[in-house]
Amino acid sequence: MSAMVDEGTGLVADHIGPDLNDPSTYTSPTNLAGYLWSTVVVRDLGVIPADEARSRIDAALSGISSLERHDASGMFYNWYSPRSGEKLTSWPGGDEPIEPFVSSVDNGWLAAALRIVAVAEPALGAKAERLSDSMDFGWFLDSSAMGGAGLNRVGFWPDRPSHECSERADGTDRATGVFVTCSTYGTAVSEARIATYMGIANGQLPTSSYFAPSRTGAANGSGTGWMRAPSGDRRQYEGVSVVESTYDYSGMRIVPSWGGSMFEALMPDLLVPEAEWGPDSWGVNHPATVAAQKHHGLHETTTGYWGFSPSADPEGGYGQYGISALSIESTAVSSDDRNREGVTNAVDLPASSHSRPHTDELDGPSDSVVTPHASFLALPYDARGALDNLGRLDADLGMYGAGGFYDAVEVESRRVAPTYLSLDQSMVLAAVGNALTGDALKTYLTEGSFEERIRPLVAQPVFGSTVG
């Protein structure tokens, strides 16, 4: 991670090559967040001294403080130069334009990291809080979604974008004078729930928005536009009616994610003790997801390795990888139906808004590539299996380099993506840190009012998931 940080700005880059030289010339709020919590982790593990960690975090906070933001919401844009701190309006090294976009999930990760820093480094608490206190997650709320329960939009553009699926906010919700996405985060198993947690904890989103997302498909429970119609027990949580439905997979019942990937299911669990707080929901669904990923890799493919999640593409760029049997996207009839039902994801937005350049936009999830970060995400639920998988990825496929595990490998061709993504490395470090410190990152994030507001919500749902 340190090799990716610009010494002048304190900002981490998006990725770096195998020789740990020449980091990329763009970064995002999620990358900045991962670097902050990773620095806390390595301090807690004694990898670097406390004074060095404090200095690194202080420099990063100064760099973040200098970034241009959307003034009214206090939210950060999606892409910046780590070298200058300037907001990017075109991809470095080319003329492909970027229409500045404000993402709910990316700001969710940064707000979470700032809260972690404020607790873990009290000397820098005020500096971190000045940044996070001005971030208003109410700007992402579509209060009309799900019969008034509310869902987070994917984000908004301050200026009219070229993307056809956008609409000018009329001021009914907090957002006004911006162009909001037509799509919302309408599925429960999504990395975007970190923004919901932060918004509710801050008192900026209604508690109903936690219960509102659909479990397996159509937001209204009718199945319209989907090959698999939700069926299951209908339950009420604080006035929100939910169909607690699952997919059947190899004798297990699982609430699926949009793309069938590990990071959608388990990345928020790195910072929020979901399995502990939700024993009848995440406490079953998380281990079931891990078991399904393992089963798929070891028994339904011929590769003998597992861990499918968005990562670097060994052919170049970035790819969306997951298991189609655990993917809501793979059951959608058409993108038009998907948008109308309000169950969508950021893949529907133009790549310049949210994705790294040259992102591989697949028609559906693919299990052709394995990424080590997925095994690290599995550590709390199958440590022996995860460590065995990582060991074989290294011994058999040469996945370990100067900066740790390379980002991904195409297992049939044995072609490795020889790069390190700061996002994926930050997931690795968070998982290792939690395993060796008794979940210190979760303790930092959830101290005080966060636990008081979020834990009672997470405790209520009964997903109906089962592990084989």
Phi, psi and omega per residue, in radians:
M1 nan -0.715 -3.100
S2 -1.083 -0.535 3.130
A3 -1.182 -0.337 -3.117
M4 -1.625 -0.050 -3.043
V5 -1.617 2.313 3.061
D6 -1.394 2.173 -3.065
E7 -1.166 -0.455 -3.118
G8 -1.346 -0.647 -3.076
T9 -1.841 -0.347 -3.050
G10 1.342 0.147 -3.073
L11 -1.695 2.435 -3.128
V12 -1.517 2.556 3.097
A13 -1.481 2.993 -3.129
D14 -1.250 -0.709 -3.102
H15 -2.803 2.997 3.124
I16 -2.616 2.727 -3.100
G17 -1.442 -3.124 -3.005
P18 -1.167 -0.425 3.133
D19 -1.532 0.033 3.119
L20 1.051 0.556 3.037
N21 -2.107 2.744 3.033
D22 0.993 1.172 3.064
P23 -1.111 2.813 -3.119
S24 -1.089 2.829 -3.070
T25 -1.838 0.463 3.020
Y26 -2.538 2.744 3.126
T27 -2.679 3.004 -3.062
S28 -2.403 2.896 3.071
P29 -1.001 -0.614 3.113
T30 -1.150 -0.724 3.078
N31 -1.046 -0.767 -3.139
L32 -1.101 -0.694 3.109
A33 -1.085 -0.831 -3.112
G34 -1.065 -0.638 3.110
Y35 -1.164 -0.677 3.124
L36 -1.090 -0.894 -3.096
W37 -1.260 -0.486 3.082
S38 -1.140 -0.649 3.114
T39 -1.152 -0.666 3.047
V40 -1.089 -0.745 -3.128
V41 -1.061 -0.885 -3.060
V42 -1.207 -0.477 2.994
R43 -1.130 -0.833 -3.114
D44 -1.104 -0.532 3.137
L45 -1.495 -0.067 3.141
G46 1.357 0.270 3.123
V47 -1.243 -0.663 3.036
I48 -2.239 2.676 3.140
P49 -1.163 2.762 -3.108
A50 -1.077 -0.658 -3.109
D51 -1.215 -0.605 3.076
E52 -1.165 -0.733 3.121
A53 -1.072 -0.760 -3.140
R54 -1.085 -0.719 3.135
S55 -1.124 -0.735 3.133
R56 -1.125 -0.775 -3.131
I57 -1.152 -0.717 3.120
D58 -1.048 -0.779 3.128
A59 -1.125 -0.720 3.131
A60 -1.119 -0.735 3.117
L61 -1.111 -0.667 3.082
S62 -1.109 -0.745 3.104
G63 -1.107 -0.737 3.128
I64 -1.143 -0.657 -3.141
S65 -1.087 -0.470 -3.097
S66 -1.480 -0.152 -3.066
L67 -1.272 2.497 3.031
E68 -1.201 2.369 3.125
R69 -2.186 2.945 2.950
H70 -1.340 1.947 -2.909
D71 -1.049 -0.837 -3.004
A72 -1.134 -0.646 -3.120
S73 -1.622 -0.345 -3.055
G74 1.322 0.177 -3.065
M75 -1.599 2.726 -3.088
F76 -1.629 2.623 3.053
Y77 -1.331 2.983 -3.001
N78 -1.448 -0.437 -3.041
W79 -2.418 2.307 3.123
Y80 -2.376 2.829 2.969
S81 -1.504 2.141 3.085
P82 -1.223 -0.279 -3.111
R83 -1.460 -0.646 -3.107
S84 -2.015 -0.329 -3.046
G85 1.406 0.072 -3.119
E86 -1.299 2.511 3.002
K87 -1.161 2.319 -3.096
L88 -1.513 2.382 3.033
T89 -2.061 -0.010 3.001
S90 -2.708 2.686 -3.138
W91 -1.232 2.344 3.118
P92 -1.000 2.438 3.099
G93 1.415 0.120 3.139
G94 -2.719 -3.078 -3.118
D95 -1.992 0.225 3.105
E96 -1.208 2.126 -3.072
P97 -1.314 2.698 2.989
I98 -2.050 2.155 3.027
E99 -1.555 1.919 -3.022
P100 -0.886 2.232 -2.997
F101 -2.256 2.536 3.119
V102 -1.990 1.985 -3.000
S103 -1.762 2.309 3.124
S104 -1.148 -0.787 -3.056
V105 -1.237 -0.689 3.134
D106 -1.122 -0.702 3.093
N107 -1.230 -0.491 3.050
G108 -1.074 -0.777 3.130
W109 -1.142 -0.704 -3.121
L110 -1.184 -0.734 3.102
A111 -1.070 -0.675 3.108
A112 -1.128 -0.760 -3.135
A113 -1.137 -0.667 3.109
L114 -1.132 -0.638 3.085
R115 -1.166 -0.706 3.097
I116 -1.048 -0.814 -3.127
V117 -1.085 -0.738 -3.102
A118 -1.050 -0.572 3.129
V119 -1.521 -0.723 -3.056
A120 -1.312 -0.495 3.136
E121 -2.215 1.375 -3.055
P122 -0.965 -0.526 3.126
A123 -1.113 -0.411 3.134
L124 -1.889 0.149 -3.061
G125 -1.035 -0.792 -3.114
A126 -1.118 -0.658 -3.133
K127 -1.156 -0.733 3.110
A128 -1.191 -0.698 -3.095
E129 -1.193 -0.580 3.092
R130 -1.053 -0.594 3.100
L131 -1.306 -0.792 -3.034
S132 -1.355 -0.555 -3.077
D133 -1.125 -0.432 -3.117
S134 -1.568 -0.003 -3.129
M135 -1.535 2.023 -3.041
D136 -1.906 1.806 -3.113
F137 -1.280 -0.179 3.060
G138 -1.071 -0.366 3.116
W139 -1.166 -0.312 -3.117
F140 -1.648 -0.164 -2.992
L141 -1.317 2.262 2.882
D142 -1.770 1.671 -3.004
S143 -1.240 -0.278 3.137
S144 -1.463 -0.258 -3.075
A145 -1.160 2.591 3.101
M146 0.930 0.848 3.062
G147 1.129 0.439 3.118
G148 1.723 -0.032 3.081
A149 -1.233 -0.609 3.057
G150 1.673 2.412 3.036
L151 -2.362 2.702 3.041
N152 -1.374 2.325 2.959
R153 -1.250 2.771 3.066
V154 -1.069 -0.629 3.091
G155 2.862 -2.776 3.141
F156 -2.688 2.780 3.036
W157 -1.888 2.346 3.057
P158 -1.154 -0.552 -3.140
D159 -2.021 2.739 -3.100
R160 -1.018 2.138 -3.121
P161 -1.568 2.950 3.050
S162 -1.363 -0.314 -3.108
H163 -1.131 2.266 -3.020
E164 -1.238 -0.486 -3.100
C165 -1.635 1.314 3.058
S166 -2.592 2.707 3.138
E167 -2.565 2.533 -3.118
R168 -1.262 2.231 3.136
A169 -1.171 2.344 -3.052
D170 -1.682 0.041 3.121
G171 1.569 0.014 3.074
T172 -1.067 -0.721 3.029
D173 -1.719 -2.985 -3.113
R174 -1.085 -0.690 -3.109
A175 -1.140 2.372 3.090
T176 -2.668 2.481 3.112
G177 1.296 0.216 3.100
V178 -2.160 3.007 -3.128
F179 -1.922 1.893 -3.026
V180 -1.555 2.702 3.065
T181 -1.201 2.548 3.033
C182 -1.237 -0.401 -3.051
S183 -1.651 2.631 3.083
T184 -2.178 2.869 3.020
Y185 -1.489 1.709 -3.011
G186 -1.865 0.134 3.125
T187 -1.976 2.452 -3.044
A188 -1.175 -0.747 -3.099
V189 -1.540 1.541 -3.099
S190 -2.625 2.509 3.070
E191 -1.083 -0.325 -3.102
A192 -1.216 -0.172 3.120
R193 -1.161 -0.260 3.067
I194 -1.082 -0.635 3.121
A195 -1.188 -0.628 3.090
T196 -1.140 -0.781 3.094
Y197 -0.995 -0.839 -3.080
M198 -1.161 -0.723 -3.132
G199 -1.141 -0.712 3.106
I200 -1.205 -0.742 3.131
A201 -1.051 -0.587 3.136
N202 -1.457 -0.088 -3.095
G203 1.340 0.361 -3.073
Q204 -1.815 -0.268 3.103
L205 -2.167 2.594 3.111
P206 -1.259 2.615 3.118
T207 -1.093 -0.443 3.132
S208 -1.078 -0.447 -3.108
S209 -1.204 -0.297 3.050
Y210 -1.281 -0.674 -3.073
F211 -1.466 -0.353 -2.944
A212 -1.138 -0.674 -3.034
P213 -1.014 2.510 3.127
S214 -1.225 2.680 3.132
R215 -1.504 -0.791 -2.981
T216 -2.325 0.142 3.129
G217 2.847 -2.082 -2.977
A218 -1.038 2.283 -3.043
A219 -1.103 -0.544 -3.099
N220 -1.606 0.056 3.090
G221 1.391 0.060 -3.062
S222 -1.525 -0.401 -3.078
G223 1.533 -0.009 -3.112
T224 -1.021 2.229 3.089
G225 1.460 0.173 -3.070
W226 -2.285 2.573 3.098
M227 -1.361 -0.459 3.097
R228 -2.057 1.939 3.121
A229 -1.439 2.400 3.107
P230 -1.064 2.425 3.006
S231 -2.545 2.480 -3.119
G232 2.798 -2.957 -3.121
D233 -1.303 2.324 3.035
R234 -1.597 2.178 -3.106
R235 -2.196 2.734 3.101
Q236 -1.938 2.223 3.053
Y237 -2.165 1.870 3.135
E238 0.887 0.774 3.084
G239 1.509 -0.058 3.127
V240 -1.717 2.158 -3.135
S241 -1.539 2.214 -3.053
V242 -2.299 2.370 2.973
V243 -1.574 1.938 -3.130
E244 -1.449 1.542 -3.034
S245 -2.043 2.770 -3.062
T246 -2.470 2.916 2.933
Y247 -1.728 2.595 3.030
D248 -1.599 2.259 3.125
Y249 -2.541 1.972 3.053
S250 0.856 0.830 3.095
G251 1.394 0.077 3.096
M252 -1.951 2.741 3.003
R253 -1.952 2.172 -2.983
I254 -2.394 2.361 2.936
V255 -1.375 2.060 -3.013
P256 -1.446 2.945 3.019
S257 -1.835 3.053 -3.135
W258 -1.060 -0.837 -3.055
G259 -1.913 0.106 3.111
G260 1.216 0.544 -3.046
S261 -1.926 2.850 -3.128
M262 -1.268 -0.700 -3.028
F263 -1.240 -0.548 3.039
E264 -1.063 -0.749 -3.076
A265 -1.330 -0.696 -2.860
L266 -2.068 -0.173 -3.121
M267 -1.097 -0.752 3.100
P268 -1.054 -0.497 3.136
D269 -1.172 -0.256 3.045
L270 -1.158 -0.506 -3.038
L271 -1.996 -0.455 -3.120
V272 -2.015 2.242 -3.109
P273 -1.307 1.178 -3.016
E274 -1.110 -0.768 -3.085
A275 -1.143 -0.633 3.117
E276 -1.239 -0.780 -3.084
W277 -1.352 -0.473 -3.118
G278 -2.107 1.217 -3.053
P279 -1.089 -0.442 -3.129
D280 -1.701 0.069 3.110
S281 -2.194 -1.571 -3.111
W282 -1.138 -0.512 -3.132
G283 -1.084 -0.370 3.052
V284 -1.850 -0.705 -3.046
N285 -1.174 -0.637 3.135
H286 -1.101 -0.929 3.099
P287 -1.109 -0.535 3.099
A288 -1.170 -0.692 3.095
T289 -1.076 -0.765 3.115
V290 -1.101 -0.788 -3.139
A291 -1.079 -0.661 3.133
A292 -1.192 -0.751 3.103
Q293 -1.064 -0.747 3.137
K294 -1.131 -0.791 -3.139
H295 -1.060 -0.748 -3.111
H296 -1.082 -0.803 -3.094
G297 -1.207 -0.614 -3.060
L298 -1.584 -0.425 -3.005
H299 -2.156 -0.391 -3.101
E300 -1.891 -0.089 2.980
T301 -2.133 2.955 -3.134
T302 -1.733 0.167 -3.005
T303 -1.478 -0.634 -3.110
G304 1.452 0.183 3.103
Y305 -2.268 2.767 -3.090
W306 -2.498 2.961 -3.114
G307 1.985 1.483 -3.001
F308 -1.969 2.099 -3.025
S309 -2.867 2.663 3.112
P310 -0.916 2.373 -3.039
S311 -2.883 3.137 3.047
A312 -1.059 2.479 3.083
D313 -1.583 2.149 3.116
P314 -0.989 -0.355 3.094
E315 -1.497 -0.089 -3.111
G316 2.054 2.505 -3.141
G317 1.433 -2.561 -3.004
Y318 -2.426 2.460 -3.072
G319 -2.241 2.704 3.098
Q320 -1.714 1.905 -3.062
Y321 -2.080 2.469 3.135
G322 -3.044 -2.973 -3.129
I323 -1.901 2.108 -3.038
S324 -1.085 -0.575 -3.129
A325 -1.192 -0.289 3.093
L326 -1.956 0.383 -3.051
S327 -2.031 2.165 3.028
I328 -1.172 -0.652 -3.114
E329 -0.978 -0.681 -3.070
S330 -1.215 -0.241 3.127
T331 -1.733 -0.029 -3.120
A332 -1.274 2.401 3.120
V333 -1.292 -0.782 -3.121
S334 -2.730 2.767 3.132
S335 -1.128 -0.549 3.128
D336 -1.122 -0.783 3.101
D337 -1.115 -0.692 -3.096
R338 -1.062 -0.798 -3.124
N339 -1.185 -0.689 -3.103
R340 -1.105 -0.609 -3.133
E341 -1.366 -0.188 3.093
G342 1.357 0.240 3.110
V343 -1.943 1.701 -2.983
T344 -2.570 -3.124 3.134
N345 -2.593 3.048 -3.013
A346 -1.167 -0.179 3.099
V347 -1.111 -0.287 -3.141
D348 -1.410 -0.120 -3.122
L349 -1.611 2.787 3.103
P350 -1.104 2.470 -3.037
A351 -0.998 -0.579 -3.107
S352 -1.140 -0.348 -3.118
S353 -1.381 -0.672 -2.913
H354 -2.320 -0.436 -2.972
S355 -1.733 2.772 2.955
R356 -1.141 2.752 3.107
P357 -1.093 2.574 3.088
H358 1.158 0.509 3.060
T359 -1.126 2.365 3.114
D360 -1.435 1.826 -3.140
E361 -1.528 1.663 -3.106
L362 -1.387 2.721 3.080
D363 -1.168 -0.456 3.111
G364 -2.851 3.114 -3.101
P365 -1.123 2.631 -3.138
S366 -2.235 2.486 3.124
D367 -1.912 0.470 -3.092
S368 -1.435 -0.251 -3.042
V369 -2.206 2.381 3.100
V370 -1.930 2.416 3.130
T371 -2.150 2.321 -3.123
P372 -1.058 -0.543 -3.088
H373 -1.045 -0.481 3.124
A374 -1.134 -0.639 3.096
S375 -1.172 -0.678 3.102
F376 -1.126 -0.658 3.073
L377 -1.069 -0.478 -3.094
A378 -1.440 -0.134 -3.029
L379 -0.900 -0.754 -3.105
P380 -1.169 -0.306 -2.987
Y381 -2.004 -0.298 3.066
D382 -2.799 1.228 -3.062
A383 -1.077 -0.751 -3.118
R384 -1.097 -0.806 3.137
G385 -1.145 -0.688 -3.130
A386 -1.151 -0.780 -3.120
L387 -1.185 -0.634 3.076
D388 -1.115 -0.760 3.141
N389 -1.097 -0.775 3.123
L390 -1.109 -0.715 3.130
G391 -1.079 -0.705 3.137
R392 -1.272 -0.615 3.058
L393 -1.042 -0.668 3.112
D394 -1.284 -0.930 -3.036
A395 -1.161 -0.698 -3.043
D396 -1.538 -0.594 -2.955
L397 -2.082 0.029 3.090
G398 1.113 0.800 -3.015
M399 -1.491 -0.105 -3.040
Y400 -1.849 2.190 -3.100
G401 -2.183 -2.785 -3.041
A402 -1.119 -0.460 -3.119
G403 -1.918 0.324 -3.095
G404 1.841 -2.730 3.133
F405 -1.209 2.276 2.986
Y406 -1.066 2.869 -2.908
D407 -1.265 -0.607 -3.037
A408 -2.864 2.893 3.081
V409 -2.555 2.399 2.978
E410 -1.486 1.882 -2.852
V411 -1.232 -0.543 -3.116
E412 -1.275 -0.738 3.109
S413 -1.487 -0.231 -3.101
R414 1.133 0.397 3.115
R415 -1.476 2.179 -3.091
V416 -1.668 2.505 2.971
A417 -1.542 1.735 -2.995
P418 -1.424 1.148 -3.122
T419 -2.519 2.819 3.102
Y420 -2.146 2.069 3.066
L421 -1.629 2.288 -3.107
S422 -1.098 -0.618 3.089
L423 -1.041 -0.867 -3.075
D424 -1.224 -0.641 3.076
Q425 -1.141 -0.585 3.124
S426 -1.218 -0.546 3.024
M427 -1.176 -0.711 3.100
V428 -1.052 -0.844 -3.106
L429 -1.151 -0.683 3.100
A430 -1.090 -0.760 -3.134
A431 -1.140 -0.766 3.107
V432 -1.116 -0.778 3.129
G433 -1.042 -0.787 3.113
N434 -1.071 -0.713 -3.112
A435 -1.128 -0.576 -3.022
L436 -1.783 -0.162 -3.123
T437 -2.105 0.170 -3.105
G438 1.211 0.720 3.070
D439 1.122 0.800 -3.113
A440 -1.071 -0.692 -3.135
L441 -1.038 -0.696 3.118
K442 -1.149 -0.650 3.117
T443 -1.126 -0.762 3.121
Y444 -1.069 -0.818 -3.050
L445 -1.154 -0.705 -2.914
T446 -1.665 0.136 -3.134
E447 -1.047 2.433 2.980
G448 1.220 -2.221 -2.968
S449 -1.110 -0.483 3.136
F450 -1.041 -0.918 3.138
E451 -1.099 -0.682 -3.113
E452 -1.067 -0.626 -3.080
R453 -1.587 -0.566 -3.004
I454 -1.656 -0.709 -3.044
R455 -0.992 -0.769 3.132
P456 -1.079 -0.501 3.105
L457 -1.279 -0.824 -3.100
V458 -1.118 -0.490 -3.075
A459 -1.254 -0.322 -2.962
Q460 -1.437 -0.823 -2.996
P461 -1.077 2.560 3.008
V462 -2.121 1.736 -3.024
F463 -1.182 -0.620 -2.982
G464 1.557 0.206 3.094
S465 -1.225 2.649 3.045
T466 -2.450 2.620 3.045
V467 -1.838 2.376 -3.082
G468 -1.082 nan nan
